[in-house]
């Protein structure tokens, strides 16, 4: 079974996951969700993710609803080496710091502008 990725091209979080998919040369079943037309609020989507956020990865019986967790999972499961997500704790901490820059620094500031 090929994992499904629910995404919207307009979402920076989704694009980050798509970059990970591309770096790993993976083939996923891409399911575009148009957030502007509230496709993330349909009963079928809410069954998958009650938080109604994107991206969402469904890999067999596993559902992951966070771009950082999805990217880490994909690298751990499908990455043939550790260059994208190193095993060394110091190196991994620097990758995690950069991964979470958007959610901890950038997005809160962008929300304040709206």
C-alpha positions as a LaTeX table, in Angstrom:
\begin{tabular}{lrrr}
\hline
Residue & $x$ (\AA) & $y$ (\AA) & $z$ (\AA) \\
\hline
Unk1 & 0.00 & 0.00 & 0.00 \\
Unk2 & 1.26 & 3.45 & $-0.88$ \\
Unk3 & 0.93 & 6.03 & 1.88 \\
Unk4 & $-1.51$ & 8.90 & 1.29 \\
Unk5 & $-0.58$ & 12.52 & 1.84 \\
Unk6 & $-3.39$ & 15.03 & 2.22 \\
Unk7 & $-2.03$ & 18.46 & 1.37 \\
Unk8 & $-2.64$ & 21.90 & $-0.12$ \\
Unk9 & 0.01 & 23.53 & $-2.29$ \\
Unk10 & $-0.70$ & 26.88 & $-0.66$ \\
Unk11 & 0.49 & 25.59 & 2.72 \\
Unk12 & 4.15 & 26.06 & 3.60 \\
Unk13 & 3.95 & 23.10 & 5.97 \\
Unk14 & 2.69 & 20.90 & 3.15 \\
Unk15 & 5.39 & 22.13 & 0.81 \\
Unk16 & 8.02 & 21.20 & 3.42 \\
Unk17 & 6.69 & 17.64 & 3.46 \\
Unk18 & 6.62 & 17.56 & $-0.34$ \\
Unk19 & 10.29 & 18.63 & $-0.36$ \\
Unk20 & 11.08 & 15.72 & 1.96 \\
Unk21 & 9.15 & 13.37 & $-0.33$ \\
Unk22 & 11.14 & 14.66 & $-3.30$ \\
Unk23 & 14.48 & 14.38 & $-1.48$ \\
Unk24 & 13.69 & 10.75 & $-0.65$ \\
Unk25 & 12.41 & 10.09 & $-4.18$ \\
Unk26 & 9.16 & 8.66 & $-2.81$ \\
Unk27 & 5.89 & 8.03 & $-4.56$ \\
Unk28 & 2.88 & 8.85 & $-2.41$ \\
Unk29 & $-0.82$ & 8.95 & $-3.18$ \\
Unk30 & $-1.28$ & 12.73 & $-3.14$ \\
Unk31 & $-4.74$ & 13.90 & $-2.11$ \\
Unk32 & $-5.12$ & 17.65 & $-2.57$ \\
Unk33 & $-7.36$ & 19.35 & 0.00 \\
Unk34 & $-8.56$ & 22.85 & $-0.88$ \\
Unk35 & $-8.59$ & 24.63 & 2.46 \\
Unk36 & $-9.97$ & 27.84 & 0.96 \\
Unk37 & $-13.04$ & 25.87 & $-0.11$ \\
Unk38 & $-13.16$ & 24.20 & 3.33 \\
Unk39 & $-12.49$ & 20.68 & 2.07 \\
Unk40 & $-10.66$ & 20.13 & 5.38 \\
Unk41 & $-14.00$ & 20.52 & 7.17 \\
Unk42 & $-15.85$ & 17.72 & 5.39 \\
Unk43 & $-17.03$ & 14.81 & 7.53 \\
Unk44 & $-14.77$ & 12.38 & 5.63 \\
Unk45 & $-11.66$ & 14.48 & 6.26 \\
Unk46 & $-12.54$ & 15.10 & 9.91 \\
Unk47 & $-12.73$ & 11.31 & 10.39 \\
Unk48 & $-9.09$ & 11.18 & 9.30 \\
Unk49 & $-7.99$ & 14.26 & 11.25 \\
Unk50 & $-10.38$ & 15.73 & 13.86 \\
Unk51 & $-8.08$ & 18.78 & 14.08 \\
Unk52 & $-8.91$ & 19.39 & 10.37 \\
Unk53 & $-5.35$ & 20.54 & 9.66 \\
Unk54 & $-3.02$ & 19.70 & 6.82 \\
Unk55 & $-0.74$ & 18.01 & 5.98 \\
Unk56 & $-1.86$ & 14.54 & 7.04 \\
Unk57 & $-0.03$ & 11.32 & 6.22 \\
Unk58 & $-1.90$ & 8.02 & 6.29 \\
Unk59 & 0.47 & 5.04 & 6.12 \\
Unk60 & $-1.51$ & 1.83 & 6.61 \\
Unk61 & $-3.10$ & 2.26 & 10.08 \\
Unk62 & $-0.84$ & 5.17 & 11.13 \\
Unk63 & $-2.12$ & 8.75 & 10.83 \\
Unk64 & 0.32 & 11.63 & 11.37 \\
Unk65 & $-1.02$ & 15.21 & 11.42 \\
Unk66 & 2.07 & 17.41 & 11.75 \\
Unk67 & 4.53 & 18.37 & 9.01 \\
Unk68 & 7.58 & 18.00 & 11.26 \\
Unk69 & 6.51 & 14.57 & 12.47 \\
Unk70 & 5.63 & 13.49 & 8.92 \\
Unk71 & 9.02 & 14.53 & 7.55 \\
Unk72 & 10.88 & 12.82 & 10.40 \\
Unk73 & 8.82 & 9.66 & 9.97 \\
Unk74 & 9.37 & 9.52 & 6.21 \\
Unk75 & 13.13 & 9.92 & 6.61 \\
Unk76 & 13.28 & 7.30 & 9.38 \\
Unk77 & 11.18 & 4.81 & 7.41 \\
Unk78 & 12.35 & 5.38 & 3.84 \\
Unk79 & 15.70 & 7.18 & 4.06 \\
Unk80 & 18.63 & 4.98 & 3.19 \\
Unk81 & 21.06 & 7.18 & 5.10 \\
Unk82 & 20.93 & 9.74 & 7.87 \\
Unk83 & 21.98 & 12.85 & 5.94 \\
Unk84 & 18.48 & 14.35 & 6.07 \\
Unk85 & 17.91 & 13.54 & 9.74 \\
Unk86 & 21.19 & 12.64 & 11.42 \\
Unk87 & 21.54 & 10.10 & 14.22 \\
Unk88 & 24.01 & 12.22 & 16.18 \\
Unk89 & 22.01 & 14.08 & 18.90 \\
Unk90 & 23.86 & 17.39 & 18.40 \\
Unk91 & 23.37 & 17.36 & 14.64 \\
Unk92 & 19.75 & 16.24 & 14.99 \\
Unk93 & 19.07 & 19.08 & 17.46 \\
Unk94 & 20.22 & 21.59 & 14.85 \\
Unk95 & 17.97 & 20.00 & 12.22 \\
Unk96 & 15.04 & 20.04 & 14.70 \\
Unk97 & 15.73 & 23.69 & 15.50 \\
Unk98 & 15.49 & 24.58 & 11.82 \\
Unk99 & 12.46 & 22.34 & 11.27 \\
Unk100 & 10.55 & 24.06 & 14.05 \\
Unk101 & 11.56 & 27.61 & 13.13 \\
Unk102 & 8.36 & 28.03 & 11.14 \\
Unk103 & 6.03 & 26.91 & 13.91 \\
Unk104 & 7.85 & 28.58 & 16.80 \\
Unk105 & 9.01 & 31.85 & 15.24 \\
Unk106 & 7.66 & 32.51 & 11.78 \\
Unk107 & 3.99 & 31.46 & 11.96 \\
Unk108 & 3.19 & 33.24 & 15.26 \\
Unk109 & 4.58 & 36.46 & 13.79 \\
Unk110 & 2.62 & 35.99 & 10.58 \\
Unk111 & $-0.58$ & 35.41 & 12.57 \\
Unk112 & $-0.03$ & 38.71 & 14.37 \\
Unk113 & $-0.03$ & 40.48 & 11.02 \\
Unk114 & $-3.50$ & 39.22 & 10.18 \\
\hline
\end{tabular}
